[in-house]
Amino acid sequence: MCARIKQSSLDALLDVSDIVEVVSGYTSLRKRGATHSGLCPFHQEKTPSFTVSADKGLYYCFGCGEGGNVFTFLERMESLSFVEAAEQLAQRFAVALEYEEGGGADRQARGSEKRLLDLLEKTAAFYQRYLWESRDGVRAQEYLESRGLRREVCERFRVGLAPAGWHGLYAKAREQGFTEQELDAAGLLVRRPGKAYDRFRARLMFPLADHRGRVVGFGGRSLGDEAPKYLNSSEGPVYRKGRLLYGLFQARKAIAEADQVLVVEGYTDVLGLSQAGVHNAVASMGTALTDGQLDLLTRFTHNVTFMFDADRAGAEAAIRSGDLARRHGLRPMVVALPPESDPADVATSGGAEAVARLTRGRLSLLGYELRRALDSSDLTTVDGRVRAFDVVREVLSRAGSPKEREEEMRVVADRLRLTSDNIELLLRTPVAAPPSSAGASGRHMPAGSSGARPTAPSQGDVPTAYRERLRSPEAAVEREFLVAAFSHPEAAVPLLEGVTPEHFVDLLHREVFVDLHRVLTAADPSREVASLAVADTESGRFFVRLAVEADSALYSVALLTERHLRLQEQFLAREVAHLRRSLDEEGGEGDTEQRLLRLEQLLHQVRMAATGLEEE
């Protein structure tokens, strides 16, 4: 369980975090008046519709509807949890975070983790320098060249080399003040009674970074016949193999842009694909994926394609991983590689076109399972086809949906020479619904916020509804009143006291009005705005849009006053019409008639006042 960050720390972090500086790392911004604008980093566009307000600490895209503050920007751009985004900002802007849980013991644990991460980062730099600058690195460089891997891609993934001696890293780390206990906890040391030595020696080293780019462990490959061929860091406080995907940090942006991840087995597969221009690949570092790895993938996409080695182990791993991915709500596909090949070979020999050619022929998990079952059966005899029929029916029972199953029926019918009756029998086979893996991971947000972060940014809900609402003259008045109130909060506060949610026909405007009233009358308005900025609701996104759109030059106090009167006019006109219908349909007593008369007089006064303002 993640410790909760104290609200005082979050407030301090919001005060010093420069949202323009953060956003500029993802898209070029140009200053226009009080705001900055640029191309939206959340969707493809040619005309800038993305706006950042430094004063308000908010961003909003008028094209796709994404909006929020600096926390939500990092969450959605980097697929981070709220706490991870806050910690990343704290490190960037040198803010010391305080946590609510755990007291001194928790602080000590975080301090120890920071020391281990620092040790691992320095170790990665040490190995990398040793590969390219030492005499011993020549052999490792020759191996990389034999695999078709150039220095550029190796440096991108920080590939290194461990010295052959027993204490190469140990001595360097001790010089820099790290203890044997820390080296052991980081998975870099082997400790025996009376002696300790480097865990990795004379191995090609692949730093294992988490999705935030922090080195948490290493994978080492032998350069000769030494066993084991691959050796990983031992698991400890910061390294958990089942929760890590090799290359995810480098691939995360490409995965989000393509809305697709390519999962391979090994480190060199990822390097080879990246070198060929395929940047959305990650490695499972072995065979089948784990629940933890799949949970991590759902932060970035729901479309996963497996490209495992063309051998029996790879095929079985693809099926196991795909079945688990299906239960996590992912859409699994499988690429069948040529015999005796792996993704690195395909990428380095054939380049991006060879990879694209293979991926274009990918199959659904169900299609891959069926073809594999049929290919391994003897379909030349009746008995063989009967046995294959039983296998196929079992495979079909695992289909993600009836539609997916029906799409494969033609292949099955052709291969098994089935009659129409057989096809009907297969279609009637009960399909077990895959168990859901719904789970919620808690996150600490500023006070007043709630809800879970989506696995992918919302695209276009707000703008579509917004355009529909603007077709209504009443809704246009409501919106302009709200934006003008944002633009002049001091003048708006007394006016808001005479407005109720019932003054708004548009339900979204009604919700935003309630939020606006709370914000402008709060003791700390900025804190209330921060709460709304991270709320993943339609009203929360619309609130951010109006806040970013607010401009005191365009929306003057006079406009605020006039729109307030028009809002009152619309409300009174609806009330008058309602009372008139009641009298016409049901009759009424004197009280109803007197109330109608008062409202009609008030409506006339409001109209005269509004007309007077327009004539000034």
Phi, psi and omega in degrees: 000133181282138175292146179278136177278135180297143181300324179299323178292319179295320178297316179296323180293319177296325181296322187260343182289126180267103185294328178295318179296318181294311183295327181297343176286351183238338178204148180285131181246144176238132182288129177225100183066234183273358183233175174239147181225160180183183177287139184291129178281355182264343178208162182282129176206156180256333179251126183302127175228011184259127184236138177236129176252111180293320182296318182271345182070031185232159173227155177203139174253120179281000177264314184247351175089004177286135179199160179160204179247193186294330177296308183293329178299311180293321178305313187278327179287321186254000184054050179258158168285168180300315181296319179298319179296317180296318180293324178294319177293321180298319178293320183291320185254017173055053176248127178277115181276143174247142184246151185276332187256148167093339178056222185295323181297319179295318179296322179294319179296318179293324177294320178295319178297319179298320178297317180294319179295323177295317178299315181294322178296316179292327177294319178300317179295322179297312179297320182296315178298321183295325180295315189264344186246347182263161177294325180294341183288346184300316181299317180294321178297321179295322177297315180299319178296323180294334176272001179078018183261122182273164184298324183303312182288327178296321179288328178298323180259010172060039178297141182220191180219133176271135178301154183285338183291168184280341187226026181300307179286320182305311183295319181295317182292320179295324176301326183269009171094009179271147185266166175300321180298321179290320176298321178293313181296331179278358178076025185251358189226148170251124181247128176234160179307116176084001180205159177211142181209167183299136176289322182252127180219130178053041179238148171288128190250130178245107178298134178258108182255148175280181185291352175264359178090006180275127177290123182241353179183189182217152167243129182244132179249132178291149180261001179222224181261011182297142177253145355284162180296317177241138179226126180258162171303148173287147182291146183199205185300327184246347183248119174228106186304320184289356179244018188229143174234123182293131177087000183296322180300315180287332187265349193302319182291317179295324178297314181296319181293319181277345188051044183198137175238139178255118183257123178241182185269315194238172182299312184292336174297315179297316180297314181298317179294317179298319179298328180277001179094006177262098191260000183259033182254143174226163180242141178280352180060048180152236181241255187292148177284164178250168176302317181297320179293321180289323175301321179294319181296326183294346174291335189250326183195164173246007181248115184233131178243126181265130177230074181270167183302151183277063175220176185298318180298319180295319179296316180293323178294322179298319180291316179296315180295319181295321179295319178293320179298321178299320180289341176270007179084009178274161177254098185276138173232162182225135173257126178268115181278158174300153181306142176057038177228163174227167184303324180297317179299313181299315185291315184284333180269323185251347178074193185298324182296320179295320178295315181298322180298319179290316183292331176296335180265016182294156182243155169296158179304319180297315179298321179294315179297317182295314181296322179293320178294318181290321180294332182270002181255155175271103184263010182274347181238159178298315181299318180296321180289326177295315178296320178295325178303315180296319179296315182298318180298322178293319178297317181297332180293343181264008182300146180291333181202159176301324180297316179299321181293316182295327181296335182265358186295326182295318179299314180298315181298317180295315185288324183263359180056051185276150171275174178296326178297319179298319180298316178300321179299315179297320182292334179275355179296124181302137179253117180289128178289130180295135180297140180283152178244034182299132178207153181237132176255124183293153176213147181264127182238167174302155185306139177093348182264157180202170176101155181267146179287137179288158178288337178221147182298143175292135183243100165092359180300311183294311182300320181297310178297322182298314180297322178296318183294325183293345178289342179269123178302323179297315181295325179297318177296317180300314182296315182295326176296316181295318180294319178297324177294320174301320186288332183225073186300321182296317179288334184282328187305308179296329179290323181296334181295335180262013181241141177240166176304332182290348176290348185249124176284318181288123184295326178292318176299323180297316179295318181295323177300315179299316178296316181297318179300318179294319182295311187288339179258004181282156177292328179231084183303323183298325179292322178293322178296318179299322179296315181290328183294332181262358179283121182271072177227162179297319180292325178296317179293321180292323176301314179298319179302310182294324179295319179291325183287338183302132181210114185296337179285320180279325182247091185282170176296324178297319177295320177302314181296316181296316180292330176297318178293319179295324177297316178296321180298314180298318181295314181295322179298321178293319180295318179297315180298322180294316180292323178296318178296321180297318180292320181292321187273322189241353188074181181189163180269179183298329180297320180294317180295320179294320178295320178298317180297317179297316181295321179295321178294317179295320178299319179297318180296318180296317180297319179296318180295318180293320179294323178297321178294320181295329182279344181289000000 
